[in-house]
Amino acid sequence: MLRPVTSGSPSRQCPLAYSPPYLALRAVLRTGIFLLLVLLWGCSVPKGGADARLTDEKDSRAACEGIFMSQQKCEEAQAAYREFLLTWLGPEQASPYVSNAQDCTNYVEKCAEPSVQAYHHAARACMNLVVSEYPQAHSHIELALKLQPEYLPARLLLAEVLHTEGKPAAALTQIEEVFAAHPYLARLHLRMSMLHMEQQDYARAARDLQSFLHVQPEAETVLLQLGRIQQRQQLWSEAEKTFQTLIDLAPDEPLAYFELGQVLEQQENFTRALSLYRSAAAQLGENRLEFEYLQAQLLLNLKNYAAAADVLQAALTQQDDTPTLSSIWPSIQLLYGYSLLRQGEYVEAVPELRAAAEGLEFNGLAWHWLGEAHEHQEQWYAAMAAFQQIDSEQQEYASALLHLAGLYHVVGYNQDASAALEALLEHGINTPSSPPSSQAGSSTPNPIQRSSIIYQKLGYLYLLQQNTLAAEDALLRGLELYPEDENLAYHLGLLYAVSGDHPAAMRYLEQVVRVQPEHAEALNNLAFIYAQSGKQLERAADMAQRALLLEQRAAYYDTLGWIYFKQERYPAALEQIQQAHLLQPDDVQILEHLGDVHAAMHHPELARAAYLEALHIQPDNNQLRLKLNLESRESAASCQEP
């Protein structure tokens, strides 16, 4: 595991004036000189001099009451102070400031020393910081600096208070000033790096860490942080070197292998990343499963589902040998089920995915893939039950609604299908389709590229419910959000055409062919509407011909034939409609048009045969029955003529 950073700084000590042994010696000397002066001048002391000295002593004690605390509080403050200095300076550089020379008694002699007062003010400031009393901490720091302007702990405490007050730039300036005066304090680089990180100045943060590593090159936690900063900067080669150095220093540290593997994946060096994960799994017994899991993730991202399944299946065979790692098994089962799903082994995938769904706390992805496995087997109700397990708080919820809408439609529940799509639009549209990239169950869903498709599907579902107003509203809502979407305009034009609102239909279909001149369906339908109205027949014929050049479909031949019929070009019309009939012999409208052309060409028997065939397919079509009766009478009349 990573070892803590040690001091690693040069043996140079802080200035002697600040060392506790020196302070104690100075106090003794001053006391001796004071007693000597009393003896020499004792005879000359005026009356009341003893009382005056007692008064001065009381005043000094009163002045010290704001600094010194009870024994317990003082010890707590000193502990906080010691921890603060060890964090900022390290054991070696902090030792002069945390020695036992400064005790918790309130002797007047010690209180009189500026260094002692500064010490206790700094300790009290630390105590204030612990309980988040930042104004009081600031006050004590200012008093300490007033007593000793260059008192190092107080200046560092000031930087800490500024940082906690949300002033990182001011804190950084304070530390930089301290470092300029004490360049041997290498650990200050770590604090400066942290503040540069908070300001998102990653280049300077990296330089701070590199400066520290010049002093202490084997600081593993610092190497780890430096590598992560280099990753953030996308300096992949530098990050790779940093993490490799960390592995060389700490070959048993799993984080080093993990981070290096992520860097290799970013560089698309997948072969080396897989090799690294395999060697880590073999070398780090306690973390073997985690690295086998990483192997499988990478193989799944590379769509090598069979290899991923082999790794995961081998991992699952170790389940009885490592019962203490029970929390990881559902995650492995999730990926194993997914690998089977993508190989088309749907039956085998179901129990693995169900076990994962029941074992994971965040199990939306497991239920989603389980639903997919049932869908592929056409087990519609089992699939619906799986997708219904995903609630609105899970990131797979939107995709579950989309699948549910399709499933409801398949089983004929179109009202439920449209309700699911409306809920999807209200919630927001995302669909997961790929394996998790970092942790099981945490994949980021892939956004639907064109959410206008949902409005198209919604309009279609409302049409199936014969709710043309709701269908129109759905398509108009979509077009309001996506005004340039030609497919929405096309479906809206088609809706108006079916509803008989030909002017509105032509308006939207014209918009489609203007934006997308090779939209074959729009060209054909617009041409047919013009043919029905008997207007712009030449232009209609041109659009129908363009549609046929793009795609040879029965409906397009029928449209062109019908335009020729309207132009009374009956032989040309017959040729086109017969071609449509060959491609789609059971289409009622094509058969009706074929009968109409034969009737116009005075072929009553052929017209009657076409109408009969159409009635056989659609026996309740009264319009066809009327045409058939008319042709029957005409046929009978023609037979009676001499």
Order of alpha helices (4+ residues) and beta strands (2+ residues): alpha-alpha-alpha-alpha-alpha-alpha-alpha-alpha-alpha-alpha-alpha-alpha-alpha-alpha-alpha-alpha-alpha-alpha-alpha-alpha-alpha-alpha-alpha-alpha-alpha-alpha-alpha-alpha-alpha-alpha-alpha-alpha-alpha
